[in-house]
Amino acid sequence: MITAPEIKAQALALGFDLCGIAPVGSLPELGFLREWVDHGYAGEMSYMTRSADRRADVRAVLPSARSVVMLATVYHVDRPYSIERGKPTEASIARYAWGDDYHQVIGARTDALCRWMAERAGAAFQGKAYVDTGPVQERVYAQHAGLGWIGKNTCLINAEQGSWLFLSEVICSLDLPPDEVALDQCGNCTLCIEACPTEALPRPWVLDATKCLSYLTIELKNGVPESQRDDLTNHVFGCDICQDVCPWNSAPAKSDDGAWAPRAIFDRPSLTDLWTRSDAELRVAIKGSALKRAGVKRLRRNLAVALGNSGDVKARDALDQTMSGAETDKRSSVRDPVVAEHVDWAQRKLALTSQG
């Protein structure tokens, strides 16, 4: 037999910062996803549409499920927030992508917990471990496991740890006593909604992904609509603004885990430095990183837009040089039609900026 306290102790020993137990059942928040998808907020994320019904109940992926062991890992490291830096010539990359790919690091730890539970519980145990990629509404189960509440910016917030949290879970056949559901503590605060530069939070607890900078720079596979390119400013992968302004992140927990420390190339890099890197260098840099989801071409596309928004003379020179002669051979991604169109847009914008 295995108990909830034993599972929580093992989770902490494996490196997780929070662990709680959520019940399996018709939790009221689970039904919102279908409404969200039907409203068109998922944009091109077809996987959300396809899996919406499965995400309504974890028993769709594990029929014997009786409990969900929710886990949270702090990834905040000692670096300034994006709203504190504010340089238009500095590439803005979401904090979670600075270091190693959380899917791999957290996935290994979550799998280890699942194996430990299986060894302790015996042959009758059934369990499945997921990190973000499974058809599971993690924030809902995390809230019902007492790890935090879903904030108005749709992120999970813990009163002591803040919201810089990776979530993962073990769905299992064990009938474990659930923890107390976390209560909302956002109160009347609307700083995240007011700070969003694209108005991607039309109302509390609702995210219009089609306007979100994370969606535009990561999920959007082809061109960024020209009407939305100015909104990207210097963002080249994701956005942290709605978390940066959150009062619960004014003094958040910090991690000393080297996995989340920024790789040198992504530690407050300039746009021109990233742009002038060869495709080979960028591939090496994003290997084993969450940035690999965007790949070199989408990263190059985003960099072109950010350079166009920077108003920097050096940016214009870097773009011009890259698009001519032997330099193009080192950066063959710029020959991609989508990337080339964004470069052309950036060059034209910088030309107008210099005239003004």
N, C-alpha and C positions, 0 to 999 in steps of 0.2 A: 504494500500500500504506500501511496505517496501523498503528501499533504501540500496545501497551498503555501504554507510558510517555508517548507523545504524547497519548493520550486522557486520561490522568490529569493531565497538565500543563494541558490545555485545560479540564478540569473545575475545577481550582483557579482558573484565570484567570476562569472564569465565576462564581465565588463559592462553590463547594462547598468544604467543609472536609475531606471524605474521599472517596476513590474507590478502588474495588477491582473485581476481575473474579471472577465466580463461574461455575462450570461449569454446563452444562445436562445434566440427567440425573436419575436416580432417587435424589435425595438422601434419606437416611433420615428426616429430620425432616418431610419433606413429607407423609407419610402420617398424621401426628397430627391434622391438621385434620378429616378425616372422622370419626375417633373422637370428637373434641371436639364436632362438630355432632350426632352420633348420641346423645351423652350429654345433649343438651338445653342445653348451656352457651351457645348462641347466642341463646336467648330469641326475641324478635320480629324478630331480624335475618335475615329470610328470604333476603336477598341472599347471605348466607353459605352457607345451605343450598343455594340454587340453583346457586351457582358453586363448590361444594366440589370437584367432580371436575375442573373446568377449572383450579382453583388447584393441582392436584396436579402440574402440569407446564407450564412456560411455553410449551412447543411447542404447547399447545392454543390459544394466542392468536397464535403466530407459528411455524408448522411448520418454517420454515428456521432457527430459532434455534440458535445454537452457543455463545453466551456471554451473560451478563447483566452489564452495567456498572452496579454499585451505587454510589449516591451518598448522602452524608450531609451535612446542614447543621445547625450548632449554632444553637439558638434561645434559649438561656439568656441573660437580660439581668439587669442589676444590680438585683434586687429580693429582699426576704426570702422565704424559703420559707413555705408555708402553716402548717407546724407551728411556725414562729417567730412568726407573727402572732397567731393564736389568738383573735381577737375575735369573739364570736358575732354581733355587729352588723355585721360587715364581710362583704361578698359574696365568696365564694371562687370564682374562675374559673380554670380550668386555664391554666397558663402559655402553652401553645401558641396560645391563642385571644386573647391580649391585643392583638396587633397585627393585621397584614394577614393575609388568608387564605393559608395556606401552599400550598394547591392552586394558586392563581393565580401566586404569586411563584416557588415552586419549579418549578411546571409550565412557566413561560416559560423558566427556565434549563435545565431538562431537555430541552425541545424544541429549544433552541438548540444543546445538545451533540449531540443526535441529527441535526440538520441539518448541523452541522459534520462529523460522522462520515460522513454520506452524501456530502458534497461531496468529502471526502478519499478515501473508499473506492471511489467510482465507481458506475456504473450497477447493478452486481450487488448492491449493498448493500440489505438490508432491515432495518428497525428499528422498534420501537414504544417510545414513552416513556410512563411512568406515574408518578403521584404518589398513592399511597394508594388511589385509586379503582379501579385495575385488578385483574383476577383473578390477583394475584401474591402469594405469601407472601414479602413483602419481607424480614422479619427472618431467615428461613432463608437466603435468597440473600445477605443482608448478612453473615451469619456465615461463609458459605462464601467470601465475597469478602475476608474478613479484616478487616472493619470493626469487629467486636466480637462478643461472645457474647450469646446470649439468656439474660437473667437469670432468677432465680426469680420475679420479678414480671412476666415475659414481655416486658419491654422490652429493646431492644438496648443493651448497655453497652460503651463503649469505654474502655480503661484510662486514656487520656490526656484524652479529651474528656468523659467522663461519659455520661449517657443522654438528655440533652436534645437529641435529634437527630431531624430530619425525614429520612425516607428516600424516595428516588425511584430510578428505574432506566431504563436503555435496554436492552431485549431486542434482540439483533442477530444477524445471520447471520455475523458475523466469528468466525473460529476463533482466539480470543485465549487466551494462557496464563493459567490461573486463579491467583489468589493463594492463600496458605496459609490454611486454615480457622482461624478464631479459636478459642482454647481457653477453656473455662469458667474463670472466676476468682472465682466467688461463694463457693467453699469451703463452710465450715460456717455461713455467715451466713444468718440467717432474719429479719432486721429487717423486711423488706418484708411478709412473711407475718404477722408479729406485729403490725405497725402498722395493717394494713388494718382499718378500723372495722366493716366488714360481713362479714368473713371470706370475701371474694370470691376468695381464693387458698387453696383447700382443700388443696393440696399444691404443692411447688415446680414451677414451669413450667406450672401449670394455672390458668387464670382462669375462674371461673364468672361470665360476663357478667351474668347475671340478678341478681347481688348487687352488682355494681360500681357505684359512684356515677356513673361516666361513662356507663354504660348507662342508669341510671335518670334522669339529668338530660338526656341527649341523644337516645338511641336510642328510649326508651319514648315512644310517640306519644300515648297516652291518659293516664289517671290513674296517678299513682304509688301502688302499693298502700299502704293506710293503715298496714299493719304495718311498712313500710319508711320511712315519712316521717321519723320521729325520726332515722333513720340519716343523712339528708341533712345534718343540722345546718345549716351556713350555705353549703353547696355549691349553686351555681345553674347551673354549667356545668362538668362534668368534675371530675376529682380528680387531685392530684399526690402524695398522701401516700406511696405506695409508692416514688416516685422521690425525694421529699424526704428520706426516712430512709436512702437507699442510701449506704453509705460511699464509693462511687465518685463520688458527687455532692457530697462534702464540699468539694472545691475544683475544680469543673468549669470547662471552657473557657467564656468569655463572648463573646457576639457584640456587635459594635458596629453591626450592620446595623439601620438605622432601621425596616425592615419589621417587626421583632419587638418594637420598643419599644411599651409599652402605650399605647393611646389614652387620653386624659385621663379619659374617662368610666369606663374599666375599670381605672384605676390605683388599686387598693385602695379601691374605692367602698363606701359604706355601703349596707346593704340598703334603708333607707328612701329614700335618694337615688335609687337605681335604680327602686324601686317607684313613686315619685311622678312619674317622667318620663312624658310622654305617649307613646302608641303611636307617634306620628310621630317623636318624638325617639329612641325605641328603634330604630325602623326605620333611621333615618339612622346611628345608632351601630353597628349590626351589619352594615351594608352593606359588602361587601368584606372581611368578617371571618369567621372560622370559626364564630362564634356564629350566623351566618345559618342554619346547619343546624337549630338548634332553633327559630328564628323567634320572633316576639314572643309568641305564645300560650304556647309551652312555656317560654320564659324567664319570662313572667309567672307561670305555674304554679309553677315552681321557686322564684321569689322569694316567693310566698305561703307555701310550705312553710318556707322559711328564716326568714321573718319570724315564723311561728308557733313555730319552734324557738328564736328569739332570746331570748324572755322580756323583750323590751324594751317599755316602756310606749308609747314613740313609735311602735313598730311597730303596736300596736293602734289608735292614733289614725289612723295613715296608712291602714290597711286600712278602717277605718270611714268615713273621709272619702272614700276612692276609690269606695266602693260606694254612695254617695248623691249625688243631685242632678246638677249640671252636671259634676262631676268625672268621672262615668262616661263622658260624651261624649268626653272627651280620651283615655280609656283604654277604648275599646269592647271590647278583648280580655277585660276582666273579665266581660263578658256571656256569653262562651263557657261552656257548661255545665261543662266540665272545669275551667276556671280558677275559675269561681264556686264549685264544690264544694271546691276546695283552699283558697280564701279563707275559706269558711265553717269549714272544719276549723281553719285558723290562728286565726280569731277565737275559736273555742271553746277552743282550747288556751291562748291568751293570757289569756282570761277566767279559766280555771282556775288559771293561773300567778299572776295578780294576787290571787286569793282565798287562794292558799297562802302 
